[in-house]
Amino acid sequence: LPEGADAVVIQENCQYDNEEVTILSAEQGRVSPGNNVLKKGEDIESGQTLLRAGRRLRPQDMG
């Protein structure tokens, strides 16, 4: 996360207008700290295979 940020709002819940972003969630602008943020190691375990050898990498594999 960028410095000073403590949450993530998915783009489907936002509206972009020029350089301004409006949050369209049901809570209208209320985003809890830690929302949509995973802690280090929370989604992948040590030793877990992420991609098989020989797999051609796709853009979604790089994220």
Secondary structure, 3 states (H helix, E strand, C coil): CCCCCCCCCCHHHEEEECCEEEECCCCCCCCCCCCCCCCCCCCCCCCCCCCCCCCCCCHHHHC
